[in-house]
Amino acid sequence: MSVELEEFEPGKFRVKRPELRPPHSLLPMPYVISDIMPPTEQVDGKFYTSKRAFRAVGRANGLTEVGTEKLKPNVQRASTTTAAKNARRQAVKQAIERVRSG
C-alpha cells in the first residue's frame, strides 16, 4: 500500500485522502418511528413485537406506561378570591404592626 502525498506549501506535504461522500442522501426525508421492537413480555405472559399491541394490552389491564402518564392538575393552590386576598393583606399588615410596636 503506497501513500500518496500532496504538497500544499513549498516543502510541506500532507496525505492525499479520497474525497468522502455524505453518509446519506441530501434529499429531505421524514423521520419515521417504527412500530417494531424486540420481543418484550407483557403482564399477560405473551411476547409482543409491536409497540401498538404492547401498549393496548397494558391499557386494557389498567397499567400506566412510565413517561406517558398525564398528571392531574394541582388543586392545592391558595385561594385567589378577592376575600382571600384581602384577608392575607390584613394578616400581613397586622404582623408588620406587631413587629414595629415591639
Number of C-alpha atoms within 10 A of each C-alpha: 3 4 9 10 12 12 11 9 8 6 6 9 12 12 10 11 10 6 6 6 7 7 6 6 8 7 5 6 7 5 6 6 6 8 10 11 11 10 13 13 12 14 11 9 8 10 13 18 14 16 15 11 13 19 16 13 15 15 12 8 11 9 13 12 10 6 6 7 9 7 6 6 7 6 7 6 7 8 10 9 9 9 10 12 13 12 12 12 12 12 12 12 11 12 12 11 11 10 8 8 7 5
